[in-house]
Amino acid sequence: MKTRFALLILLCVAAAVVPASGGTIYDNGPANGSVYAWTINFGYVVSDSFTVGAASTVFGVDFYVWAYPGDTALTVDWSITSAEFGGTTYGSGTASLSSSFISSNQYGYDIDKLSASGVNAALSPGTYWLNLQNATTSFGDPLFWDENSGPSQASESAVGTIASEAFDITSLACAGADCGPPTPEPGSLVLFGTAIVGLAAVRRRRLF
């Protein structure tokens, strides 16, 4: 009886800490940082495709840039659309950016990972396009989206088809380091409730 009681307590604890499902739903590959990069401010727009395998709500975008030494990216205008630069718009806005320095390249640029907050778009399975433009920086310099020739298709507003860029799409509001506490899934809550009922039954059998 004591063993069964202890196992039910462990089940309650485990059920309470199971995090919500999600995470990266598309990854176009890591930063390259040494070949080329494309301007995402001063009127230029870069559009990259990505594919979603299951219904998901996009809450974050991470992407890699070349920045002038010491400059910091602040914001970027984003949209998720059905075609490059347009079509049906599933979400759009201005995202705040948090920056993580990775390295300096041979051309003297800082290679940074940028995490966009304030992104929100509910998507069905299919292929979409991520469009970035109107980026702002603390010094007002150009900001360049790193080209890594990943699996997606890509276009630049001035030249047309280009090799694709380094980015990933996440389905939890935790792009960057601060993801907050885990949220139990409905299934986890049911499991937790079942464990509590079982625990109460054991205690009842012990008391009477």
N, C-alpha and C positions, 0 to 999 in steps of 0.2 A: 504493500500500500504506500509506504514512504517513497519507494522508487517511482511509482506511478505519479505520485503527487509532484515529485521533483521534475519529472519529464514534462508534465503539463505546465509547470512554471517556466521551464526553458522554452517551450513552444510559444507561450505568451510573449516572452521577451523577443524571440526571433521574429514573430509575426509583427511586432510593433516597430521594428527597425528596417523592414524591407522597403527599399526606396521605390519611387514611381519609375515605370519603364520609360525609356527614351534614350537620349544621347545623340551621337552623330548619326544623321540619316543620309548624309552624302559627304564624301571626302574626295576632293580632286587632286590629292597628293600634297607632299610637303613643299616648302619653299625651295626654290633653286638659288636665287639671290645673285647670280653671276652672269646670266645670259642677256636678259632684256626685261623691261618693265614698261607699263603703259599709264599715261597720265589719267587721273580720275578727278581732276579739277580744271579750272580755266576753260570750261565749256566742253570738255571731252567726256564721253561716256564709254564705259567698257561693259560688255554684256557676255556672261558665261552661262552655258546650259548646265542643268543638273537634273538627276532623275530621282524620284521618290517611289519606293517600292510598295509602300503601304500608306494609308491615310495618316497624316501627321500634321501637327501644328508647329510651324517653324517659330522658334523663339530666339535664335541666335545665329550669327554669322561670324566666323573667324576668317581673316584673310591676311596675306603677307604683302608688305610694301617696301619700296625703297624710299627713304626720307633723307633730306639734307641733314648733315651732322648737327645734333643738338635740337633739331626741330621736333615738334610733337603733334601728331594728328589729333584733331579735336572732334570733328563730326564728318559724316558722309550722308548724302542722300541715296536711299536705296529703293528699289522696287523689285517685285517678283512678278513676272509676266508670262504670258503664253508663247511669246515670240521674242526674238532679239529686239530690244529697244521699245517693245510695245505689244499690241494685241490686248487680250484681257489682262487687267491688273488684279492680282490676288492680294496684294499688300504693298504699301509704300510709306515713306516717311523720312525723317532725318534721324539718324542714329548717333548717339554719343559713342565715342571710341575710347577704349582703354588700350594702352600700348605696352608691349613687352619687347625690349631690345634683344636681338638674337646675335648679331655680329655686324662687322663692317665689311663691305666687299672691296674688290680690287679697284673700283672706281671712286671709292671714298664715301659711298652712301651707307647710311645705317639701314640694316635689314631688320624690320620690326614686324611682330605679329600683332595685329589689331583685332580686338573683339568688340563687336557692335552690340549695343543694348538698345532696347526699344523696338526690336524687330518682332512682328507678329503676322503670321499668314497661315490660314488653314488650307491644306492642300490634299487633294485626292491623289492616288497613284498616277504617275505620269511624268512627263518631262517639262521643265520650266526654265526660265532664264532669270538670272540674278543680274541686275543692272546697278552699277555704282557710278556716282558723279558728284560734282559740287563739293568735294572734300575741302575741309578747312584745316589749317594748321596754325600753331602758335606764332610762327614767323611769317605766314602767308606764302610759303614756298610751294612749288609743285609737289604732288604726291603721286607715286607711281606704283601701280598694282603689279606685283611680281609675276613674270611669265615662267611657268614650269612645264608647259606642254603636257598637261594632264589629259585625262580621257574625254573631257567635255569639249563642246564646240564653243567658239568665242568670236566676238566681233568688236571692233573699235569704231566709233562713230565717224572718224575722219578717213580711215583707210579700208574698212570692211573686215573681211575674215583675217583673224590672227590666231596664233597658238594660244592655248588656254592658260588661265592663271591659277595661282595657288590659293585655295580656300576650302572651307568645309561649312556644312549646314547642320545645325543642331536642333533637336526637338524639345530641349528643356531650356528654361530661362537661366542658363548657367554658362554662357559663353564667357570665358575668362576664368579667373581664380575663385570668385565668390559665388558659389552655387546655392548657398543657404542650406537649411536643414532638409533632409529627405522628406517627401510627402508620401504617406502610405497609399498604395493602390486600393481600389475597392475590394479586389480579391484578398488583399492582405488584411483589410479590415474584417472581412468575413471570417478569415482564418483566426484572427485575434479573438473575435466574438465567440467562435466555436470553442477555442481553448478556454476562455473564461467560463463558458457554460459547463465544460467538462470539469474544470477545476472546482466549480461550485458543487457539482454532483459528487465529486470525490469527498469534499469536505462534509457534505450532507451525510454520506455513507459513514464517515468517521464519527460524526456527532450523534447519529441515531443508530 
